[in-house]
Amino acid sequence: MKHVYLIRHGLPDFPPGERLCLGRADLPLGPEGLAQAKAMAAALPPVTAVFSSPLSRAVQTARAIGEPQILEDLAELSAGDWDGLPFSRIRQLWPALYAARGIDPTLPLPNGEPEEQGLDRFRRAMDLAARIAPGDFAVVAHGGVIRLFLGALGVQAKKPGYAQVIHLIFENGNFLPLEEENHA
């Protein structure tokens, strides 16, 4: 049995006054995100390995814990044509879809990665991490793929907060949810 700490990265360095749609758009952590990562890491039990998405906001969060091994398949879902755009611009360009996603956030994005594909990719990375970690381990990734993975485990599928830790157990080839901790 291994303890697994699935962690969403800290708060990205968004431009002043504007939130962006982040999928593969690569924003680093801002000062608040760096503080969240430090606080999370200080409260985290010891781990034998740290795995991270290749995106800088995840790598920076993971480095607060230790030197991460980068797994490409831990990356966030691609947001397609919306990736990196301010939400104000998205509302202008796709008003009907933007409004519909406010009701059903699972609706596909234009040229975005299908959720099933993203979940399969993320599962492969989690299984690889579980196989190669010598003991308890941490995985730093993104809200969208974490939400999908938890939903597949039967946990209410909501996006975790920044620097939130989801405690799982890996036993007999299965991930089992335990508890959530918020160190933000």
Backbone bond lengths (Angstrom), bond angles and torsions (degrees), N, CA, C in turn:
res aa  C-N    CA-C-N  psi(-1)  N-CA   C-N-CA  omega(-1)  CA-C   N-CA-C  phi
1 M - - - 1.458 - - 1.530 109.03 -
2 K 1.326 114.53 135.38 1.461 120.89 177.17 1.527 108.72 -123.91
3 H 1.328 115.39 140.81 1.455 120.25 170.64 1.522 107.51 -85.68
4 V 1.320 114.94 135.13 1.461 121.65 -178.24 1.521 107.46 -122.40
5 Y 1.318 116.05 130.67 1.461 121.54 178.63 1.527 107.29 -113.77
6 L 1.326 114.91 103.35 1.459 122.59 -179.15 1.522 106.78 -92.33
7 I 1.327 116.44 120.96 1.459 121.85 -168.50 1.523 110.44 -126.84
8 R 1.329 115.02 132.71 1.471 118.69 169.89 1.524 107.30 -83.93
9 H 1.310 116.67 142.02 1.469 122.36 178.65 1.530 111.25 -57.34
10 G 1.330 115.72 164.51 1.461 121.69 175.78 1.528 111.66 -73.51
11 L 1.320 115.25 176.04 1.468 122.54 -177.13 1.529 111.22 -62.38
12 P 1.345 117.50 123.47 1.468 120.55 178.11 1.532 111.69 -68.59
13 D 1.302 114.94 165.24 1.462 122.62 179.20 1.527 109.21 -86.59
14 F 1.341 115.77 76.39 1.462 120.84 179.33 1.528 109.68 -68.40
15 P 1.339 117.52 150.12 1.466 119.86 173.95 1.531 109.48 -58.83
16 P 1.325 118.04 149.49 1.468 120.24 -178.77 1.524 112.13 -54.58
17 G 1.326 115.72 128.12 1.456 122.16 174.39 1.515 116.06 74.04
18 E 1.323 118.90 7.17 1.465 119.88 -176.06 1.525 110.79 -139.52
19 R 1.319 116.60 131.67 1.459 121.49 173.17 1.519 107.84 -98.56
20 L 1.311 114.96 142.41 1.456 121.29 179.71 1.517 109.46 -110.96
21 C 1.319 115.01 154.62 1.456 121.05 171.94 1.527 106.40 -80.84
22 L 1.321 115.81 111.23 1.461 119.99 -177.11 1.509 110.83 -106.49
23 G 1.275 114.82 120.21 1.442 123.29 167.97 1.514 104.31 -119.01
24 R 1.326 115.47 -95.81 1.463 120.74 178.06 1.531 112.20 -91.38
25 A 1.346 117.44 -5.64 1.470 119.16 174.39 1.532 107.13 -56.78
26 D 1.313 116.63 132.76 1.465 120.08 -168.23 1.521 112.40 -106.01
27 L 1.318 116.36 86.12 1.457 121.35 174.16 1.525 109.62 -94.02
28 P 1.329 117.26 139.27 1.462 119.34 174.16 1.536 109.82 -77.50
29 L 1.315 115.89 175.55 1.455 120.55 174.10 1.520 109.53 -72.49
30 G 1.328 115.39 147.81 1.451 120.84 170.45 1.525 108.96 -91.48
31 P 1.323 118.22 -178.87 1.471 121.27 -179.36 1.536 112.59 -56.85
32 E 1.323 117.30 -41.29 1.462 119.87 178.66 1.531 110.72 -65.79
33 G 1.321 117.23 -40.20 1.458 121.38 178.17 1.521 112.39 -63.89
34 L 1.336 116.77 -38.91 1.468 120.25 177.23 1.527 110.36 -64.43
35 A 1.338 116.61 -40.87 1.471 120.57 177.82 1.529 110.33 -65.36
36 Q 1.324 117.43 -40.32 1.468 120.88 177.27 1.527 110.66 -61.37
37 A 1.329 116.77 -43.20 1.463 121.03 -179.49 1.528 110.69 -62.78
38 K 1.325 117.46 -43.76 1.467 120.95 179.20 1.529 110.96 -62.59
39 A 1.326 116.72 -44.85 1.469 120.24 -179.52 1.524 110.61 -64.09
40 M 1.317 116.78 -42.51 1.466 120.83 179.14 1.524 109.85 -61.86
41 A 1.326 117.01 -47.59 1.459 121.37 -177.37 1.526 111.57 -63.34
42 A 1.321 117.22 -37.49 1.460 120.84 -179.91 1.527 111.76 -65.17
43 A 1.319 117.01 -30.40 1.477 121.42 -177.99 1.527 112.67 -91.61
44 L 1.319 117.65 -10.48 1.464 121.89 -175.13 1.535 110.57 -77.44
45 P 1.334 117.79 136.28 1.470 119.23 173.79 1.537 109.85 -62.77
46 P 1.331 117.92 161.18 1.469 120.51 179.18 1.536 111.47 -60.98
47 V 1.323 114.87 144.28 1.468 121.39 177.68 1.532 109.06 -129.47
48 T 1.322 115.42 156.82 1.470 120.67 179.40 1.521 112.42 -92.65
49 A 1.333 117.33 -14.43 1.464 121.07 -178.72 1.526 109.03 -155.75
50 V 1.337 114.35 151.62 1.466 121.96 176.39 1.527 106.58 -129.66
51 F 1.327 115.46 130.34 1.458 121.82 178.40 1.523 107.92 -119.27
52 S 1.331 116.25 147.23 1.456 119.98 -176.94 1.518 111.61 -143.51
53 S 1.312 113.85 150.77 1.457 122.42 164.73 1.528 107.24 -60.62
54 P 1.336 117.84 156.23 1.465 119.81 178.17 1.529 113.76 -75.89
55 L 1.329 118.58 -11.22 1.467 120.45 -176.94 1.524 110.14 -72.76
56 S 1.333 116.67 140.31 1.466 121.32 -169.55 1.523 113.37 -59.08
57 R 1.331 119.25 -34.80 1.466 119.59 -179.62 1.524 111.24 -64.34
58 A 1.326 117.27 -32.44 1.461 121.12 177.05 1.528 110.75 -78.12
59 V 1.327 117.14 -42.97 1.471 120.53 -179.72 1.521 110.22 -60.89
60 Q 1.327 117.52 -43.98 1.466 120.54 179.55 1.531 110.92 -62.57
61 T 1.308 117.18 -40.06 1.469 120.88 177.92 1.525 109.39 -65.21
62 A 1.318 117.00 -44.63 1.467 121.23 -179.21 1.523 111.32 -63.08
63 R 1.319 117.88 -36.64 1.471 120.71 -178.60 1.522 112.32 -66.07
64 A 1.317 117.40 -19.35 1.470 119.75 174.38 1.533 110.09 -67.32
65 I 1.337 116.84 -24.04 1.467 122.81 -179.68 1.528 110.37 -91.43
66 G 1.315 117.30 -44.10 1.459 123.32 -176.83 1.512 108.94 174.02
67 E 1.318 117.20 -173.75 1.467 120.27 179.68 1.516 109.33 -78.53
68 P 1.340 117.38 116.22 1.470 119.43 -174.13 1.519 113.77 -83.58
69 Q 1.325 113.56 152.48 1.455 121.18 167.47 1.524 105.44 -94.39
70 I 1.319 117.06 125.48 1.466 121.79 -176.78 1.523 109.20 -83.65
71 L 1.338 115.25 127.71 1.460 122.00 173.92 1.529 107.10 -120.02
72 E 1.327 115.45 112.39 1.468 121.27 -176.09 1.533 112.65 -53.97
73 D 1.325 116.67 -36.24 1.463 120.56 -175.11 1.526 113.66 -74.02
74 L 1.333 118.15 -1.80 1.469 121.34 173.86 1.525 111.68 -85.90
75 A 1.329 118.13 -2.57 1.466 121.76 -178.13 1.522 111.33 -61.77
76 E 1.310 115.07 158.05 1.463 121.52 178.02 1.530 110.06 -67.88
77 L 1.318 115.51 160.20 1.463 121.45 172.29 1.522 109.23 -57.61
78 S 1.297 117.01 141.56 1.455 119.88 172.98 1.520 108.33 -72.49
79 A 1.320 116.04 130.72 1.465 120.85 178.60 1.531 111.36 -90.47
80 G 1.318 117.06 11.03 1.465 120.88 174.45 1.513 112.88 57.72
81 D 1.336 115.92 -130.51 1.461 121.54 -176.49 1.524 112.71 -66.33
82 W 1.320 117.45 -18.03 1.466 121.46 -179.59 1.526 112.08 -86.92
83 D 1.303 117.67 -16.02 1.462 121.64 -171.54 1.525 112.03 -58.23
84 G 1.319 115.73 122.56 1.452 122.88 177.23 1.511 115.54 82.96
85 L 1.335 117.36 -2.90 1.462 119.97 -179.84 1.527 110.94 -85.69
86 P 1.338 116.92 146.25 1.468 119.61 172.23 1.531 109.60 -65.27
87 F 1.328 115.99 144.68 1.467 119.43 179.85 1.526 111.75 -61.50
88 S 1.339 118.56 -29.71 1.466 120.44 177.23 1.530 110.13 -62.87
89 R 1.308 117.75 -38.19 1.469 121.62 178.85 1.536 110.63 -71.83
90 I 1.321 116.81 -39.26 1.468 121.02 178.21 1.525 109.63 -60.77
91 R 1.336 117.14 -42.80 1.481 120.62 177.91 1.524 111.16 -59.23
92 Q 1.332 116.81 -36.40 1.470 120.58 179.43 1.526 111.95 -70.93
93 L 1.333 116.75 -43.38 1.457 121.07 -173.74 1.532 114.01 -81.35
94 W 1.323 117.73 -31.75 1.464 122.87 -177.36 1.535 110.11 -133.45
95 P 1.326 119.07 62.04 1.470 119.78 -172.81 1.531 113.73 -61.22
96 A 1.314 118.34 -41.78 1.471 120.55 -178.09 1.531 111.11 -68.10
97 L 1.322 116.91 -46.02 1.460 120.02 179.86 1.527 111.01 -66.38
98 Y 1.322 117.04 -39.32 1.464 120.60 178.12 1.530 110.12 -60.06
99 A 1.316 116.77 -45.54 1.472 120.74 179.38 1.530 110.55 -65.34
100 A 1.317 117.35 -42.68 1.471 120.94 -179.45 1.528 111.20 -64.75
101 R 1.338 117.20 -37.30 1.474 120.04 178.23 1.520 111.73 -69.69
102 G 1.328 116.87 -22.30 1.460 119.87 173.61 1.520 111.06 -64.62
103 I 1.319 116.83 -27.36 1.469 122.80 178.16 1.527 110.47 -92.24
104 D 1.323 116.35 -42.74 1.468 121.60 -178.91 1.529 109.61 -130.44
105 P 1.353 117.18 91.86 1.465 119.85 -176.50 1.524 114.41 -68.57
106 T 1.324 118.31 -2.30 1.472 120.33 178.16 1.529 112.17 -88.71
107 L 1.330 118.32 -4.37 1.467 119.93 177.93 1.528 109.17 -60.32
108 P 1.338 117.53 138.99 1.470 120.09 -176.96 1.523 112.56 -66.21
109 L 1.316 115.19 146.82 1.461 121.99 175.82 1.523 109.19 -89.53
110 P 1.329 117.81 150.58 1.464 119.87 178.74 1.532 111.08 -58.80
111 N 1.311 116.21 118.91 1.468 123.61 -178.90 1.522 113.52 62.41
112 G 1.331 116.98 19.72 1.463 121.41 178.06 1.524 111.28 -84.02
113 E 1.304 115.00 166.93 1.466 121.37 178.85 1.524 109.30 -74.47
114 P 1.324 118.66 129.19 1.466 120.48 176.19 1.528 110.77 -61.11
115 E 1.329 116.57 140.14 1.461 120.84 -177.68 1.522 112.54 -57.39
116 E 1.335 117.53 -39.83 1.470 119.99 -178.93 1.528 110.69 -61.80
117 Q 1.321 116.23 -40.68 1.465 121.45 179.12 1.521 110.08 -65.41
118 G 1.320 117.22 -44.34 1.463 121.37 179.02 1.521 111.70 -63.38
119 L 1.321 116.67 -40.97 1.462 120.49 178.96 1.522 110.68 -64.61
120 D 1.327 118.21 -44.53 1.470 121.22 178.59 1.528 110.74 -59.48
121 R 1.304 116.54 -44.36 1.461 122.44 179.65 1.537 110.37 -61.73
122 F 1.322 115.69 -46.87 1.462 120.89 -178.78 1.529 111.25 -64.67
123 R 1.333 116.33 -41.76 1.477 120.52 177.58 1.527 111.38 -58.64
124 R 1.324 116.46 -43.18 1.471 120.34 178.32 1.529 110.62 -58.28
125 A 1.323 116.47 -43.18 1.465 120.40 -179.87 1.527 111.10 -66.67
126 M 1.322 117.16 -40.59 1.468 119.99 178.64 1.525 110.67 -64.89
127 D 1.325 116.85 -42.04 1.468 120.48 178.24 1.532 110.74 -63.26
128 L 1.325 117.33 -40.97 1.458 121.18 177.97 1.527 110.26 -62.84
129 A 1.318 117.12 -46.92 1.466 121.04 179.13 1.525 110.54 -58.08
130 A 1.322 116.99 -43.80 1.472 121.09 -179.68 1.527 111.27 -63.79
131 R 1.327 116.50 -36.38 1.471 120.14 179.88 1.526 112.45 -70.07
132 I 1.328 117.24 -39.82 1.465 119.17 -172.03 1.521 114.22 -94.93
133 A 1.319 118.88 -17.76 1.469 120.43 177.70 1.531 108.65 -70.37
134 P 1.322 117.11 130.00 1.459 119.06 -178.70 1.532 113.74 -73.33
135 G 1.300 117.26 -15.76 1.470 121.79 -179.43 1.516 108.94 -160.61
136 D 1.323 116.71 -147.78 1.464 121.47 179.10 1.530 109.77 -57.05
137 F 1.343 116.35 144.32 1.459 118.80 -176.34 1.516 112.24 -146.64
138 A 1.336 114.60 161.53 1.460 122.83 177.81 1.520 109.12 -115.20
139 V 1.323 115.53 145.04 1.458 122.72 176.00 1.523 107.06 -128.67
140 V 1.337 116.96 123.86 1.462 121.13 178.11 1.517 107.88 -108.90
141 A 1.331 114.74 122.56 1.465 120.67 -176.40 1.532 109.40 -143.88
142 H 1.316 116.60 -145.41 1.463 123.04 -167.52 1.524 111.50 -130.04
143 G 1.319 114.55 155.82 1.463 121.20 -175.18 1.509 115.43 -56.43
144 G 1.315 118.05 -43.60 1.464 120.71 -176.76 1.514 113.31 -65.08
145 V 1.328 116.87 -49.32 1.461 119.53 -178.75 1.526 111.61 -71.77
146 I 1.327 117.52 -32.61 1.464 120.00 175.99 1.522 109.79 -65.16
147 R 1.329 116.81 -42.95 1.474 121.10 178.78 1.529 110.34 -58.11
148 L 1.318 116.75 -45.57 1.462 120.66 179.57 1.530 111.59 -63.45
149 F 1.324 116.70 -43.70 1.460 121.39 -178.90 1.530 110.63 -63.82
150 L 1.313 116.96 -45.22 1.473 119.87 179.01 1.524 110.72 -64.18
151 G 1.317 117.10 -38.84 1.463 120.30 176.99 1.519 111.09 -60.31
152 A 1.337 116.48 -39.83 1.464 120.72 178.32 1.529 111.39 -66.94
153 L 1.345 117.05 -24.37 1.466 121.30 177.27 1.529 112.04 -86.49
154 G 1.331 116.33 -0.92 1.459 119.72 179.34 1.514 114.24 88.92
155 V 1.329 116.83 10.60 1.463 121.38 177.06 1.521 107.57 -91.73
156 Q 1.338 116.40 143.68 1.461 119.62 178.64 1.522 109.08 -48.88
157 A 1.301 116.54 122.57 1.461 122.44 -172.77 1.522 111.16 -80.61
158 K 1.324 116.47 86.79 1.462 121.14 174.52 1.519 107.56 -124.71
159 K 1.315 115.71 152.10 1.459 120.23 179.80 1.529 108.25 -73.76
160 P 1.341 118.16 129.05 1.465 119.96 179.38 1.523 111.61 -70.87
161 G 1.310 116.31 159.00 1.458 121.61 175.88 1.517 111.62 -71.64
162 Y 1.315 116.08 167.33 1.459 120.57 177.89 1.529 110.01 -63.29
163 A 1.325 115.90 133.96 1.469 124.96 -179.77 1.528 112.30 61.95
164 Q 1.313 117.15 20.29 1.466 120.60 176.95 1.518 109.82 -77.43
165 V 1.319 115.86 139.51 1.461 123.33 179.99 1.519 108.74 -106.03
166 I 1.313 116.20 127.49 1.463 121.95 174.14 1.519 106.12 -110.31
167 H 1.311 115.94 120.68 1.465 121.90 -175.66 1.529 108.59 -91.91
168 L 1.321 115.25 121.68 1.458 122.58 178.44 1.527 108.92 -122.13
169 I 1.307 115.37 163.37 1.457 122.36 170.31 1.529 106.74 -116.81
170 F 1.320 116.26 139.58 1.463 120.63 171.85 1.515 106.76 -112.30
171 E 1.328 115.45 115.52 1.458 120.55 -176.42 1.524 109.25 -147.29
172 N 1.318 116.59 134.81 1.462 122.44 178.73 1.532 112.09 52.56
173 G 1.337 116.10 39.12 1.452 120.77 176.75 1.515 115.48 78.71
174 N 1.341 117.19 9.89 1.468 121.03 -177.70 1.522 111.48 -126.59
175 F 1.321 114.63 144.94 1.461 121.23 171.36 1.517 107.92 -92.94
176 L 1.322 115.82 131.97 1.466 121.72 179.71 1.517 108.67 -126.07
177 P 1.341 118.20 128.98 1.471 120.37 -179.15 1.522 111.82 -74.21
178 L 1.329 115.78 144.90 1.465 121.29 174.78 1.515 110.19 -116.14
179 E 1.318 116.19 -82.24 1.446 119.90 -173.12 1.521 109.56 -142.10
180 E 1.318 115.59 166.46 1.453 120.51 176.86 1.507 108.46 -114.57
181 E 1.322 116.06 142.63 1.449 121.91 176.49 1.513 106.87 -129.31
182 N 1.318 116.95 138.48 1.455 120.69 179.09 1.515 108.47 -117.22
183 H 1.341 115.60 113.02 1.458 120.08 -178.09 1.526 111.57 -106.01
184 A 1.323 115.79 12.23 1.469 118.64 -177.92 1.518 110.70 -75.27
